[in-house]
Amino acid sequence: MRTSQMLIPTLREVPAEAEVISHQLLLRAGFIRKSASGIYTYLPLAHRVLKKIMQIVREEMDHQGGQELLMPIVQPAEMWLESGRWHVYGPELFRLKDRHNRDFCLGPTHEEVITILIRGEVRSYKQLPQLLYQIQSKFRDERRPRFGLMRGREFIMKDLYSFDKDEEGLEVSYQKMHAAYTNIFTRCGVQFRPVEADSGAIGGSTTHEFMVLADSGEAAILYCSSCDYAANNEKAAIPAAGLDPSIEKRALEEEITPGQRSAEDVAKFLGITTQQVIKTMIYRTDKELVAALVRGDRDVNEIKLLNALGALTVDLASEEQVKDVSGAPLGYAGPVGIKVRIVADHEVMAMVNGISGANKVDAHLINVNPGRDFKADLIEDIRMVQAGEPCPKCGAQLQEARGIEVGQIFKLGTKYSKALGATFLDENGKEKPIVMGCYGVGVSRTMAAAIEQNHDQDGIIWPASIAPYQVIVIPVSAKDAKQMTIAEELYNELSKLGIEVVLDDRPERPGVKFKDADLIGFPLRVVVGGKATDEGVVEIRQRRSGQTDLIPISDVIKYVREILPIL
């Protein structure tokens, strides 16, 4: 391909709306253009990258026995009502009506469609297992689309669904997908880590997220460098220490604490540590108000709290609601005598002689002892785990990193098959629900995540396996006939070998061509200049390392063929 014939609308300035580096570079390098908030057109360069990622995904899915199909984007509400998710999924579900006033949605995911398909086609255990996948656009009406392709309203995703006769079969399917995902992201040339995660709105039991490690990642990952434990901060859990029976429980007292609202302020005022404070947070769910108790140096993990309560939503209560249940303004609520259900973290229940709000303005209670002074209605792990705490598997210190979720695998079990009546007859003729799993790869997000991890001040540094083109040949002067002849010959020879190569034949200054090549991120740049005509050598520069070599023209093809596989 020749740049003079290509649509590559590069920009010199960083667009004002672009917050993260992948968004900035995808716009500047001419890969995407915004159509609406959270919705983008993929220009030719981006389309080439996406096709390469899709091909890698297809090869790994097919290798594990996956069969590709294509399901409808527009889904009837009846399917979602039957599964129970029409009123649960929330405002992220794009809802629409047809001309007959029938309800539909744009598919954010396809559990309903695929389960109902299998319900009608699978009758016997002899037809199981099945691994079915598609690569398709998905739609989620994000409240605040941001970060370009990271959190858009329309995105490209691969989703595979497994159907097995029992949990043992599901485990086999799950491990197949775990291995496939490991291969996918390895082949895409990104550094990643699979981590334990929460299943969220999809549901199910076991789930892992595949995280591309990047400082700009939205998710916090806690991992152990001494073993393979890794989890996102929504899921990470550490066993709590037991109650120390040797500590004497002292009498409950009230202490005046004027203006001291936060755990840090109270601890400083009383000359204690925040570990001795019981932090009481009032939350509202779709069912009730609750008091969540964690140690003063901890934060409530709202995902864990939601799961512990079996709620659909959980948000901090308003100041008026806090006052209604505690009798005091924000900062003075405590578990002793509070008028709501109490959910206490295990660490709180192991505390002796703690400090809590007194449910009075400017007052706290000292020597608060769980079990004696208040009863917890629910005792669960509801706190955020922090870096530096011991690994739950080996005891070494946990470390923290940031990550971008590019894939997730779920064990759904029988959640959807029971709700939608997808059953089979086993070896004994007994009807049983099919056991399911689902497995997603964010194709467009993987493209953006690769840039977040692979860039410098000059532009994108594509891994060669997913670069839009592998090589760019740049004649320093398009007016020099000899340079153009050599450049054309190299371009044609590389093309014949199946190497994806671009010839920059524009009548531009060399500096402009070099800047564009770096911005777009070609793994190899072959420069045909004066030394090509005078000495018979060309300059080849590796984009990632910056290493530049002078190579005889006769050896260029050999050099390129040898270096590309390791870039």
N, C-alpha and C positions, 0 to 999 in steps of 0.2 A: 504494500500500500504506500502511496505517496502522500506526504502531508499536504501538498497543494490541493489534493482531492478530498481531504478528510474534514469532517466537522469536529474541530477541537477548539472551541471558543475559550481560550485561556484568559485569565484575569490577572492583572498585576497587583491590585489592591485586595485586601481581605474584606469580603462582604460583611456589612454591619450585623446582619442577622445570625451569622455563624459563630457559635459559642465554643465548640470543641474543634480540635485540629482536623479530625476526619471530615467534618462538615465544611470547614474552610478550604481544605485541599481538594475535596471532590468538586466544589464549586469553582475554585481557581484553576484547576487543571482541566476543566471542561468535561467532567464525568456526569454531572447531574444538573438539572435546573428545576426550580420550585414551580409546581403547578398550583398548589394551594397549601394551606397550613398542614404540614405533616405528610404531604403527597408530592412525589417527585417524578420527573421524567428521567429515565436512564438514557443518556446519550451513548453513541456507539462505543466509546472506550469502556464505559461502565458495563454495557451489555456484554462485551467480550469477557470481562472479569467475572460477571455473574454466570455466564455460560460455563466457564472453566470450573467454578465452584460447584455448579450443578452437576457437571460431568463427574467430578470427583465423588460427589454424594451418590449419584446414580451407580457408579461402579462399586462403591462400598455396600450400598443397599442390595444390589443384585448379587454381589459376592456372598452375602448372608442369606440369600434365598428370597429377597424382597421382590414383589411384583408391582410394577408401576401402573397406576390407573389415574383417572382425573375425575374429581367430584365437582358438583356445582358450587359456584360462589354464592348464589342466592338460595337461601334455605327457608323452607316454610316454617312458620311459628309452631305448627302442630308438633313437629319433631322435638322442638325445645320445650314445649309444654309437657310432652310425654316424659321427657327426661327430668323435668322439674327445674330446668335452668333458665327458662324464659324470664322469670321474675327475679332470679337470683344473680344472673351474670352482671347486672348493673348497667349504668349509663354508657359503658364502653361498647356495648352491643349496638351496632348500626341497625336500626329498625326502619322498615319501610312498608308501604302498602301498595298493592297493585290496583289496577283500575276497577276491580271488583271489591275493593276495600278489604282484601285478605292480607293478613300480616305475614311479613317475611323479614329476614335479616341477612346482612352480608356476613359471610362466614369468618369469624375470628379463629375458628378451630372446627374440626369435623367429626367429633366423637359421635354425635347423633346420626349423621348421614351414613357413616361407615358401619355403625352398629346395626342400623335398620337394614342396610344392604345385606349384611351377613345373616341377620335374622331371617331374611327371605330366601337365602341361598344355601346355608349350611344346615344339615339335618343330623349328620352322624359324626362320631368321633373319628371316623376314617377320613373325613375332610379336614381335619385339624392336624398340625397347626397351619395357620395362614399368616403371612406377613405382607401387608398391602400398604403402598405408599404413593404419595403424589408430591409434586413441586408446583406451588401455586401462590397467587397473591392472597393475602389475608387482610382483614379490615378490623381495626379497633379504634373506636372514637375516643382517643386519648383526651383527657381534660386539657392538658397542656403539652401538645406535641413539641419536642425540643431535640436538640443535638442532631439535627439532620436525620440520617437513616437509623440512628440509635433508638429513637422513640418516635416513630412515625405513625400515621393513621392507616397507611397502606404499605405493606411490606411483603417480601417474597420469603416463603417458608417451605421447607420439606417436612411433611408429617407422615410418619409410618405408624400403623396400628397392628399389634400382634393379637392373635386369637388362639388360645390354647385350651386344652381340656382340663388342666389342673394347675396348681401352683408350681409344681416341678417343671412343667412345660413352660410356664411364664418365666421362671428363673433362667431357663435355657435361652429364651427369646431375649430377655433383658441383657444377659451377658453377651449375646451376639451383637446387640446394638451398642453396648458399652465398648466392645472391641471395634465396631465399625466407626463409632464417633471418634475414638482415639486415632484411628487411621485417617479419618477425614481431616481432622484439624492438624495432624502431623503433616499430611500431604499439602495442606494449605499453607504450610510454612509459618504457623503462629505458635507462640509459647502459650500453653494452656494448662488448666488443671481441672479434673473432675472433682466436684465437691458435693457433700450431702446438702440437701435443700428441702424447703417446704413445698408441698404440692399445690398450694394455693387453690384457685378456682377450678382447676382441672380435677382435683381430688385424687384419691388413691393413697397408697402407703409409701413404699420406698420410692425415692426419686433422687437423681443426681443432676446437677447443673454442670455444664462444661463452660469454664470461664477462661477467656483470653485475658492474660495478665497485662494490665495497663494502668498507669497512674490516674488516668481520666475515668476509670471505671466507676459506675454508680454503686456497685455492690462491694461490701467489705467481706474479705475471705479470711478465715482463721485456719492456719495450717501448721502442721508439725514438720520440722526439718529432720526429725529422727525416725519418723515412720510415715505411713501413707495417709494418716488422718487429715482430712480437710473438710470444711463445712462453711457455708455462708453464715453471716452473723444472725440471720433469721432462724437458723437451725441449730447452730453450735450449742452443745450442752455439756456442763461439767457437773459430776456428782457433788452434792453438798456435804460438808462435814457434819457429823452427828453432834447432838447436844452434849456439852461438857458437864457431867454430873457433879464435878468437884466445886463448881462455882455456886456460891450461896445466892439465892434469890432475895433481893432486898425489897422493902416495902415501897409501894407505889406512892410517888409524890408529884405535886404540881410545882412547876418552876415558871416564873414570869420571864418572858423572852420578848421584850418590846421590839417590834419591827424585824424580827428574825424569821424569815419565811423559808428560805432554802435550806437543804441539808447542810450545805457548806457553811452558811451563816450561823445556823444553830450550833454546829459542832465547834466553830470558832468561839462563839459566845460562851458556851459551857466548858470550853477547854477539853474537848474530847475529839475523837476521830469520827469521820463520816461513817465508818463501819459500825459504829454503835447506834446510828440513827435508823429508825424504821421510816422509810419514805412511803407515804400514802398517796396514791394517785387515783382520782375518781374518773371512771370511764363510763360512757354510755354505749350500749350495744343496741341491736335491733330489738332486744327483749327487755332490757333493764339497765339500771345503774349499778355499778360494782366498784368496790375499793380494791385496788391492786397494790400489794405490799412487796417492796423490795428493799434490800439494804441501801443505806444512804449513799454509798459509793457506786451503786449500780443504776442501770436504766431499765425500764420495763421494755420487754420485747413484745410489741403489740401483735405480732404474728403468733407467737406462742400463746399469748393471752386469748386471742380470738379462737385458737384451736382448743385451748383448755375449756373455754366456755361453750364451745359448739355454736358460736355466733356467726352471723353473716357479715356484720360490720362492727367495728370498735373504734371509737374516737374519744378524745379527751372531753370531759363534761364541761359545760359552761360555768362561769363563776357563780351564776345564780343557782345552778343545780348543785354545785359543791356546797354552797351555803345552806340549801334546803336539807341536805342529808347530814351535814356535819354541824350546822349551827355557827359556822365560822367562815371567814373569808379564805381565799386561796393561801396556802402555806401553813395552815394550822389544823388541817384535818388529821385525824388519827384513828386507829382501829378500835380504841376503847370506847364503847357506847355508840359507835357510828350506826346509822340506820339503813345500811345496805349490806348485801352479801359481800363477804370478804374472800378474795383470792390471794393467798400468801405464797411467796416463793419459799422453797425449801430452806434457803439460808436464813430467812426471817424466823422460821420456826425453830431454828437452832440457836437463836440469839438469847442471851440472858441479860437482864437489866438494861434493856434498850431504851432509847429516847424516841418519843413520837409526839405528833401534834395532840393538843388537849381538847380539840374541837371547841376552843375558845380563842378569841382574838388575843394576841400577845401572850400566849401561854403554851407550854409543852409539858408532857408528862415524862418523868424519869423513873427508871427501874420498871419498865414495862416488860412483862414476861408472857410470851405466847402460851396459850393453854390455861394460864391462871387469870390473866386480865382480859383476854379476848379469845374467842374461838374462831378459827378459820373455817369457812364453809367449803373451801377447796384448797388443797395444797398441791401446787404444781411448779414445775420449772418455768418461770415466766420472765427471766432476766436475760439481758444481753451478756454474752461472754466476751471477755476482753483479752487482748494480746498480753502475754506474760503469765497467764494462768496455765495450770498443768494440762497437758494433753490427756484426754480421757482414755486413750489407748495405751500410751507408754509412759506418761508422766513428765515428759520433757516440756519445756516452755513453748506455748503456742506463739506463732508469729502472725502478723497481719499484712495483707496485700489488698490492692484494689483489682477488681475484675469486671469484665464485660461478658454477660451471659450470651453465648452464641448457640447453645444447644441444651436440651433437657430431656431426660428419659424418666418415664413414670411407670410404676406398677399400679395399674388401675384396679386390678382384681375383678370383682363382679359388679362394681358400682353402676356401670352403664348397661351391662347385659341384663341385670335384674330389673332395672328401671324400664328397659325397652323390650324385655322379653326375648332376648337372644339366647336360645338354648340349643342343646344337642342331646342326642341319645348316646349314652356310654356303652361299653362292652356288654353290659347286662340289660340294656334296653331301658335304663333309667334316665329320665330327663334331668339335665343339669345346666346351670348357667355357664356360658362361655367365660373363660378367664382372660382378661384383656390387659394390654399395655399400650402406651402411646409414647412416641419418640419424635421430637422436633428439632430441626436445625434452622436457624435464622440465616437464610442465604444472603440477603441484602445486608443484614447486620454483620455477618462475617466479613464482608467486603470492607465495611466501615471500621470494624475492630482491627482488621489487619493493618489499616492505615494508622490507627491510634498507637499501635505497637511498632510500626515500621515507618518512620519519617525522620527528617531532620529540618534544619532551617531553610533548606532549598526546595523541599517538596516531599513527595511520596517515595518510599523505597519498597517496591513490590517484591515479595517472594517470587522467584521466577515461575513457579508452578501456576500462579494465578495472575501474573502480569498481563495486561491487555496485549502487549507485544513484547517479545524477548529482547530484540536488538533494534537499535536505530543507527542508521548509517548517515553521517552528516558530512557532506562536502563543504569545506570552509568557504569556498566561493562558487556559487552557482554559475558564475560567468566564465570560470576557468574550464575549458573544454576537456583538458586532460583529467582534472580532478573529477569532473562529472562522469567521464568514461569509466574511470576506476571505481567510483561509487556505484554506478549502474551495474558493473560486472559483479561486484561483491553482493549487491542487493539481489541480483538474479540468481547467483550461485546459492546464496543462503535460502532464498525462496524455494528453489528446486529441491533442497534437502528437507523441506517441511519446517524450517525454522521461521518463526513469526517475526518478520522484519519490516521496518518502515524506512523509507528513503526520504529524508528531509530535503526536498528539492526547491524549497522556497527561496526567493531572492532576498533573504534577510541577512543581517549582520551575524557573524558567528556567535557573538555573545547572546543574541536573542535565541538562536537555535539551542545553544547549550543550556540556557536557563529553562526553556520549555522542556527539554529532555529530562532535566533533573526534576522539574515540577511534576511532570507526568509519571516519572519513575521507571523508565526503561532500565532493566537490569544491566544491559551492556550498551555502551556508546562507542561506535567505530567512527573515528574522525579521519577524513581524507583531506590532508592539507598539502602544504608545500613539500614536506618530506616524502609524501607518496610519489610525487612526480620527480623529485630530485634524488631520493635515496631508496625508493621502493619499499618504504615502511609506512604503516598507519598507526595511529594512536588508539588503543582500546582501553576504555576506562570502565571499571566495575562500580556500579552505582552505590552498592552497600558499603564497601570498604574504601572507596576512593582510589584504589590501586590503579595506576596507569602503566601500561606496558606498550613499548614500541615493537610491533610485530611485522615481519616481512609480509608483503601482500600475498605471497604464495602460501603462507602458513595461517592466514586469518581463519579460514574455514575450519581447519583442525583445532585451532585455539578455541574458537567459539563452541564447537561441538564438545570439547573436553570441559570447558568451564561452566556451561549452562546447567548441567545436572547438579552442581554443588552450590549454586547461588540460591 
